[in-house]
Structures are given as C-alpha cells and as structure tokens.
C-alpha cells in the first residue's frame, strides 16, 4: 500500500500509515509512506513509534519550504518532532537533480540549515510544477521521466 500526502495531507498520511501498521491492517513490509512538505506531526513518542513500525517512510522537502519547520520548536513548550527520514532537494527538483538523504529527524545539515524560508517552495514540488496542477496531468506518457 502506498500512502502519500502534501502539507497537512502529509501529516495525515504519516498518521494513517502508522495506525494501519500498528493495528495490523497491513504488514509493515507492504506499506510505503512518502510525504511532501509535511509539518512536524507529533511528539517524540510518536516519532519513535513511527520509526519503529515503518520499514519504508520518507519525508520529501523542497529547498526552503517553510511548512516542515512548523510548528516551530520553542523552548519550554510541548516538544514537536519529525520522524525520520528526510529527503532534501536543495534545487528545483528536476528529473536528474541531486538530493540529500538525512538519517536523523530535524537534521541541521539538511532543510533545517535554511534560514530564509520561501513559501513558493512549498507549493512547487518536482519539475517546479504547482501542486494544484498535478491532478490535471493524469497518468499518461507525457509526464517527465
């Protein structure tokens, strides 16, 4: 089963995949979760449970997308955490563009290294296409390879 979502939909995909595995609706080896621009979804306990249950789960982050840095980590408040792994594209996300695999959640050598965040990077993933146009492409051979 593939589970995916963008932004808040990424958080929902993360939670759904975790619950589906935890409640044994699907075997962990059959669930693949990939999210785009997912905000921090839970606390440290959720992140640890997610990482323990999932065999295949990635959070894709485009360059300076601000949403993965929300809610912000504020000292003295309830701690929020990402689950691992982050795939960070510090570029336009073209077909042959490089990316970084970040093994730790909230890794300061990946998207957390960006200070001047840009909302346009949240609305444009892969081939710099606005996410609002993805559904109009359909599933045909005209997609970039």
C-alpha positions as CSV (number, residue, x, y, z in Angstrom):
1,X,0.0,0.0,0.0
2,X,1.3,3.4,-0.9
3,X,0.4,6.3,1.4
4,X,1.2,9.9,0.4
5,X,0.2,13.4,1.0
6,X,1.3,17.1,0.8
7,X,1.4,19.5,3.7
8,X,-1.3,18.7,6.3
9,X,-2.1,15.7,4.0
10,X,1.4,14.5,4.7
11,X,0.7,14.5,8.4
12,X,-2.5,12.6,7.8
13,X,-0.6,10.1,5.6
14,X,2.0,9.6,8.3
15,X,-0.6,9.0,11.0
16,X,-2.7,6.7,8.7
17,X,0.3,4.6,7.8
18,X,1.4,4.3,11.4
19,X,-2.1,3.3,12.5
20,X,-2.6,0.8,9.7
21,X,0.7,-1.0,10.7
22,X,0.1,-0.7,14.4
23,X,-3.5,-2.1,14.1
24,X,-2.2,-4.8,11.8
25,X,-4.4,-3.8,8.9
26,X,-1.3,-4.0,6.7
27,X,2.0,-5.7,7.2
28,X,4.8,-3.1,7.7
29,X,6.7,-4.5,4.7
30,X,3.8,-3.7,2.4
31,X,3.3,0.0,3.5
32,X,5.3,2.7,1.7
33,X,4.8,6.2,3.0
34,X,6.1,9.3,1.2
35,X,5.1,12.8,2.2
36,X,5.8,16.2,0.6
37,X,6.2,19.3,2.7
38,X,4.9,17.6,5.9
39,X,4.8,19.7,9.1
40,X,6.0,18.3,12.4
41,X,3.3,15.8,13.2
42,X,3.7,14.6,16.7
43,X,5.9,14.5,19.8
44,X,9.0,12.4,20.4
45,X,6.9,9.3,21.4
46,X,5.0,9.5,18.1
47,X,8.2,9.9,16.1
48,X,9.8,6.9,17.8
49,X,6.8,4.7,17.3
50,X,6.6,5.7,13.7
51,X,10.2,4.9,13.1
52,X,9.9,1.6,14.9
53,X,6.9,0.5,12.9
54,X,7.6,1.7,9.4
55,X,10.1,-0.1,7.2
56,X,9.7,2.4,4.3
57,X,8.9,6.0,5.1
58,X,10.3,9.3,3.7
59,X,9.5,13.0,4.1
60,X,10.4,14.9,1.0
61,X,11.3,18.5,1.5
62,X,11.8,21.0,-1.3
63,X,14.7,23.5,-0.8
64,X,13.4,26.3,1.6
65,X,9.8,25.0,2.2
66,X,8.7,26.6,5.5
67,X,6.0,24.1,6.4
68,X,8.3,21.3,7.5
69,X,9.6,23.7,10.2
70,X,6.1,24.1,11.7
71,X,5.1,24.1,14.4
72,X,8.3,25.7,15.5
73,X,10.4,24.2,18.2
74,X,10.0,26.7,21.1
75,X,12.0,26.1,24.4
76,X,9.6,25.4,27.2
77,X,6.7,24.4,25.1
78,X,5.4,21.0,24.1
79,X,8.1,19.4,22.0
80,X,7.3,18.6,18.4
81,X,9.4,16.2,16.3
82,X,9.7,14.8,12.8
83,X,10.0,11.2,12.2
84,X,12.9,10.2,10.0
85,X,14.0,10.0,7.1
86,X,14.2,13.3,5.2
87,X,14.9,13.5,1.5
88,X,16.0,17.1,0.9
89,X,16.2,18.6,-2.6
90,X,18.2,21.9,-2.4
91,X,17.4,22.6,-6.0
92,X,14.5,22.8,-8.5
93,X,13.7,19.0,-8.1
94,X,14.3,18.2,-11.7
95,X,14.5,14.7,-13.0
96,X,18.2,14.3,-12.5
97,X,18.7,16.7,-9.6
98,X,20.7,15.5,-6.6
99,X,19.1,15.2,-3.2
100,X,20.4,14.5,0.4
101,X,19.2,11.6,2.5
102,X,19.0,12.8,6.0
103,X,19.1,10.0,8.5
104,X,18.2,12.0,11.6
105,X,14.9,13.8,12.2
106,X,15.3,17.5,12.2
107,X,18.9,17.1,10.9
108,X,20.6,20.5,11.0
109,X,22.7,19.6,7.9
110,X,19.5,19.3,5.8
111,X,16.5,21.6,5.4
112,X,16.9,22.8,9.0
113,X,20.1,24.6,7.7
114,X,17.9,27.0,5.8
115,X,17.1,30.4,7.4
116,X,15.4,32.4,4.7
117,X,12.4,30.1,4.0
118,X,10.2,30.6,0.9
119,X,6.6,29.6,0.6
120,X,6.9,29.1,-3.1
121,X,9.0,26.1,-2.4
122,X,6.0,24.6,-0.5
123,X,3.7,24.9,-3.5
124,X,6.1,23.7,-6.1
125,X,7.4,20.1,-5.9
126,X,9.1,18.1,-8.7
127,X,9.7,19.9,-12.0
128,X,8.7,23.2,-10.3
129,X,5.1,22.4,-11.2
130,X,2.5,24.0,-9.0
131,X,0.9,21.2,-6.9
132,X,-2.5,22.5,-7.9
133,X,-1.8,21.3,-11.5
134,X,-0.7,17.8,-10.7
135,X,-4.2,16.3,-10.9
136,X,-4.7,17.8,-14.3
137,X,-1.7,15.8,-15.7
138,X,-3.4,12.5,-15.2
139,X,-1.5,9.3,-15.7
140,X,-0.1,9.2,-19.2
141,X,3.2,9.1,-21.1
142,X,3.5,13.0,-21.3
143,X,4.9,13.1,-17.7
144,X,8.6,14.0,-17.4
145,X,10.7,10.9,-16.8
